[in-house]
């Protein structure tokens, strides 16, 4: 299976006047115990783990030494692991640090190093939110380009990326006027769709998807398509999907991709909401989020799909 490897996070900002301490973990020390980081309670798919691993994808030796305050041995071990045998970034033998378990296996990375990395991620504001409706759900991890999709596909028409966590959320609100609206009401919203424009389709969207997957495709027209789908639980239907595509072929394949043409499907049938609707998608190396908003100015509804992988 191909993997998206996209540099989405900025380099650590160097902190002037801060020098790394040479206090360090032992070469074989571990910070994971019983599936969670020992004494920290950070799980693999938590926002804190996403932030730490995301920042390590681009951090330099100086970043780890000076800004994160890691020891020289720890910083060098992390960089060596990421760069692979040739000791260079951006080459075929790179080994990105994709999980906390992989980070824990690196020499000199134990409780002390992980605490420093976690503190630095929090201080740098790199921790995303757990609220899929929030624009910070993926943080800066959505700098996808057409060229990167083409490189990821490597000649295939489409791939499926296994997700660590994914699903759908729904919320709605009824406004007094289009400019005077109460807070969104979270939770599932039944009876909100019309199927095929004629047949009513009562539907309760589960809080999370089962068997959720992220699809990336590049059809013959060279217009990228992103699909996030989740298997429904306790429903007569099987799959709820949101499909977003670029409005046209990108003139610059290295420019950030804009996907703003979105449609929702229940199994293979399109869903139409009340009034007009619009969609948007954000996707990066480890996170995807699509948002579909529709309404008539008074009754407003939003569906968000999300995936971390």
C-alpha positions, 0 to 999 in steps of 0.5 A: 500500500502506498503511503502519503508522505507530505511535509505539512508542518513547519520547522520548529522555531529556534528559541534564542539562548536555549541550549540542550541539556545533556541529561538524557534517557538510557539507550534502551529506555521506553516511555510506552507501557500497556499501550499508552505512554508511561506517566503521560496517558497519550494514546497513538491516535490522540491529538498530542501524538499527532502533533509530536509525530507530525513535527518530527517529520520535518525537524532538523538536528538543530531544532531538536537540540535547541528548541526541544532541548533534547540531548545530542544523542537523542536528537541524533538518534531521531534524525538518523532513524528518519533519514535511513542509511544514507543520512539524507532526507527526501531519499528512498530509504527514509523511514518516517516516524509514524507511530509512538511505538516506532518513536519509542524504539529509537535509542535514547528516546524514553520518558524524559525525551518524550516529555520534552517533545510533548511539551514542545509540541504544546508550546508550539501550538501544534496539537490539533483539536479532537473536534472534527468541526473545528478548523484546527482538527488537521492543523496545518496538515493539508498542503496537498498538491496534484503532483503529490497525489500523482506521486503517491498513486505511482501509476494507479488510478486510485488507492485506499489508505487505511485509517486509524480513526475516522467517521462522520459528525452531524450538527444543525441549527434553526436561525431567526434570520440568516444573520441571527443564528444560535449555536450549532446543536451537536449530534445525529440529525434524522430525517435530514435528506431526500434521496434521489430528489424524490424518495424520503430517506430517514437517516441517523448518522452514527457518531463514528464510522465502522470500516471507515476508509480514505480514497485518493484517485486521479481519473483520466481527466487528471482531476484529483478526487478525495473520498471519505466513507464510513460503514453505517451501523444499525442502518438499512444502508451500508455506506455514507460517503463524501466525494470532493473533486477539484473543479478543474485540472490544476494549472500548477501541479505544485500549488496547494490543491483546492477541492471545493466540489463535493457530493454526498452519497448514501450507498451509490445514490446521491443525497440532496439537502434542503436549499443550496449546499457547498463542500470543502476538503482538507487533506494532508499526510496524516489527516483528512477532513471534509465539510458539507454545509447546506440550508435555506438561510434559516434551517442550516445543517453541516456534515463533517467527515474525518480521517486520521491515518 
